[in-house]
């Protein structure tokens, strides 16, 4: 199952405010992009949609990804796909 929510946090140092980002609202756009890539592959006669399958598998495995960045001024940006 694809990820449904992500947490975005921005703040100074170790203090940050988590903001939930509902990824489930982006699913229609992702499926549309998969369809476009798949139909382009079919038009180019590239076989059984290998790129589309790879994108779908990669999207499903994004759960648990954490990106934590701190700027030189001390502002922290944290993104976590739940």
N, C-alpha and C positions, 0 to 999 in steps of 0.2 A: 504494500500500500504506500502511495506517495506521502510525503510529509504534509501535515495539515496546518501547522503553526510554527512560527519562529519568534524569538525574542530579540528585540533590538534595544540595546542600552547605550546611553550617552551620558557622560558625566565626568567630573574631575576625579582623578586618581582611582582609588578602590571603591568610591561611592558612585553608583550609577543607577538610573531609574529604568527598570525594564518596561518596554512597550511591546505588547503582543502584536504580531503581524499575521493575520490570517491568510496563510498560503493557499488555503482551499478556494479562496476567491480567484486565484490566478490559474487554477486548473483548466478552465475553458480555453484560455490563451495558450497554455502549454499543449493541450490536445490539438488545437488548431495548428500550432507550429509543427507538431509531429505529423499531422496530416499533410501539410505543405511539403515537408521534407520527404515524406513517403511517396507522394504523388510525383515529385520531381525525380526521385530514384526510379519509379516505375516507368516514367516517360523516357528516362535515359537507359532503360533496360539494365539496371544494376543488380538484378537478382531479387531476392526475397527481403527487401527492405533492411539491409544490415545496419545502416546508420540510424534508422528510426528505432530499431530494437536496442541499439547501444544507448541512445538518448533516454529511452524509457527505463532501462536498467540503471543508468547513472542517476536519474531523477529519484528512483526508488531508494537508492543507497545514500541519499544525502542526509538522512536522519542522524543526528548526533554531531554534525559538523559544527565546530566552534571557530569563530574568527575573533581574535582579541587584539586590538591595536591601540597603542598609546602614543599620542603626539608629543613633540618636544615641549609643548606648553603644558602638558599634563592632562589633556582631555583624553578620556578613554572611550573607545567605540567598541562595543561587544555585540556580536551577532551569533545566535545559536539556533539552529534548526532542530526543533523538538520532534 
